Amino acid sequence: MTIKIYAIGKIKEQYLSLGIAEYVKRLKPYCNVEIKEVNDEKVNDNPSLAEIEIVKNKEADSVLKLLKPSDYLIGLDLNRKEFTSEAFAEFLDKKLELSGSNLSFVIGGSYGLGDALKNRCNDFITLSKMTFLHQMTRLILLEQIYRAFKINRHEVYHK
């Protein structure tokens, strides 16, 4: 079983890198985790809507080049369905069964996912209606995936 996370942008903070490494390690008994990073596009401090669309499209193209046709891709999007941890555990279990035990998530850059990447997604979720740094989102997603495996296996994990 493999879970891939496609992420736009590199992790710059050591505390996030350490947390991500910890959850990748915790997930080893349940699945393999592969994290594929692509560079985020540089943009000036006050970009126009047109410049933002160009950035999102370039970032989307970078991720699309890495995807395999068989990847079942779940996009993280603020405007999609929000889950409780229990409901996400059930969702994850169903999607792993549907996808043949290989599942991929994509985390957008600062401005979200480009249209071509959204169109490639098979499903969408939101981790919260709150906005997180996209670097922090990776850690939160991994923790929720770990929590989902614990819930689905009726194993103890702090609440």
C-alpha positions in Angstrom: 0.0 0.0 0.0 1.4 3.4 -1.0 0.3 6.9 -0.3 1.9 9.6 -2.4 1.8 13.3 -1.5 2.5 15.7 -4.4 3.4 19.1 -2.9 4.1 22.4 -4.5 6.9 24.1 -2.6 9.8 22.9 -0.4 9.7 22.6 3.4 11.9 25.4 4.7 11.4 25.1 8.4 13.3 22.4 10.4 10.5 21.9 12.9 8.1 21.0 10.0 10.7 18.7 8.4 11.1 16.9 11.7 7.4 16.5 12.2 6.9 15.3 8.7 9.7 12.7 9.1 8.1 11.6 12.4 4.7 10.9 10.8 6.3 9.2 7.7 8.0 6.9 10.3 4.8 6.3 12.2 3.0 5.3 9.0 5.6 2.7 8.0 3.6 -0.2 9.6 0.5 0.8 7.6 1.8 2.0 4.2 4.7 3.4 2.3 4.7 7.2 2.0 6.3 9.0 -0.9 6.5 12.7 -1.0 7.1 14.4 -4.3 7.9 18.1 -4.2 7.9 20.5 -7.1 9.2 24.1 -6.9 6.7 26.8 -6.3 6.8 29.6 -8.8 8.1 33.0 -7.8 5.8 35.9 -8.0 6.0 39.6 -6.9 4.5 40.8 -3.6 1.3 42.2 -5.1 0.4 40.0 -8.1 -2.5 40.6 -10.4 -5.2 37.9 -10.8 -3.7 37.1 -14.2 -0.2 36.6 -12.7 -1.7 34.3 -10.0 -3.4 32.2 -12.7 0.0 31.9 -14.6 1.7 30.8 -11.4 -1.0 28.2 -10.6 -0.9 26.9 -14.2 2.9 26.5 -14.2 2.8 24.7 -10.8 0.0 22.5 -12.0 2.0 21.5 -15.1 5.0 20.6 -12.9 2.8 18.2 -10.9 0.9 16.8 -13.9 4.3 15.7 -15.4 4.9 13.5 -12.3 1.5 11.8 -12.3 0.8 8.4 -13.7 -2.5 7.8 -15.5 -3.4 5.2 -12.8 -2.9 7.6 -9.9 -6.1 8.2 -7.9 -5.6 11.8 -7.1 -7.3 13.7 -4.2 -6.8 17.4 -4.2 -6.8 19.5 -1.1 -9.1 22.5 -1.6 -10.5 24.9 0.9 -13.9 24.9 -0.8 -14.6 21.2 -0.6 -16.0 18.7 1.8 -14.7 18.9 5.4 -14.5 15.7 7.5 -14.3 14.7 11.1 -11.4 12.4 11.8 -13.7 9.4 11.9 -15.4 10.3 8.6 -11.9 10.9 7.0 -10.8 7.4 8.2 -13.8 5.9 6.5 -13.2 7.9 3.3 -9.5 6.9 3.3 -10.4 3.3 3.7 -12.9 3.4 0.8 -10.6 5.2 -1.5 -7.7 2.8 -0.8 -10.0 0.0 -1.7 -11.2 1.7 -4.8 -7.7 2.7 -6.0 -6.1 -0.7 -5.5 -4.2 0.4 -2.3 -2.4 3.3 -4.0 -3.6 6.8 -3.3 -2.2 10.2 -4.1 -2.9 13.6 -2.6 -1.9 17.0 -4.0 -1.2 20.1 -2.0 -1.3 23.3 -3.9 1.0 26.3 -3.6 0.3 29.6 -2.0 -2.5 30.3 -4.4 -4.0 26.9 -4.6 -4.4 24.4 -7.5 -4.4 25.3 -11.1 -7.4 24.4 -13.2 -5.7 21.6 -15.2 -4.7 19.9 -11.9 -8.1 20.3 -10.4 -9.6 18.7 -13.5 -7.2 15.8 -13.1 -8.3 15.2 -9.5 -10.6 12.3 -8.9 -11.8 13.7 -5.6 -11.3 16.6 -3.2 -11.1 17.2 0.5 -10.4 20.1 2.8 -8.6 19.7 6.1 -10.3 22.7 7.6 -12.1 25.9 6.6 -9.2 27.7 8.1 -6.2 28.6 5.9 -2.8 27.0 6.7 0.6 27.6 5.3 0.9 25.1 2.5 4.1 23.7 4.1 2.2 23.1 7.4 -0.6 21.4 5.4 1.7 18.5 4.6 2.3 17.8 8.3 -1.4 18.1 9.1 -2.4 15.8 6.2 0.2 13.1 7.3 -1.1 13.3 10.9 -4.7 12.8 9.8 -3.7 9.9 7.6 -1.9 8.3 10.5 -5.0 9.0 12.8 -7.2 7.4 10.1 -5.2 4.2 10.1 -5.3 4.0 13.9 -9.1 4.6 13.8 -9.7 2.0 11.1 -7.7 -0.6 13.0 -9.3 0.2 16.4 -5.8 1.1 17.8 -5.3 3.6 20.6 -4.2 7.1 19.7 -4.6 10.2 21.8 -7.7 12.3 21.2 
